[in-house]
């Protein structure tokens, strides 16, 4: 299985992917299990999150671009309210 990828995108990269046109999702501080039926790419607008995967912890927050591989089973630990743009596939 592929790993979760986290990077700091440039403004140009975000514009070329048209990230601002993607839908948004948010949630308050919480913890929950999640499984990805498809690859998800997302840009974190606000928040502080640790995702626990079989390979370890992945931390990300505002300004990060995160890619979750299809088939990943993980636990989300949202430390501060998260808001993200997201796209599947």
Number of C-alpha atoms within 10 A of each C-alpha: 8 10 15 17 13 18 12 13 14 11 8 9 11 13 12 9 10 10 18 13 11 15 11 16 12 14 12 12 15 13 14 10 11 12 13 14 13 14 14 16 20 22 26 22 16 17 20 17 22 16 20 16 15 10 10 9 13 16 12 18 22 16 16 19 22 22 20 21 20 17 13 19 17 19 17 19 17 19 15 15 14 20 20 26 18 20 17 14 9
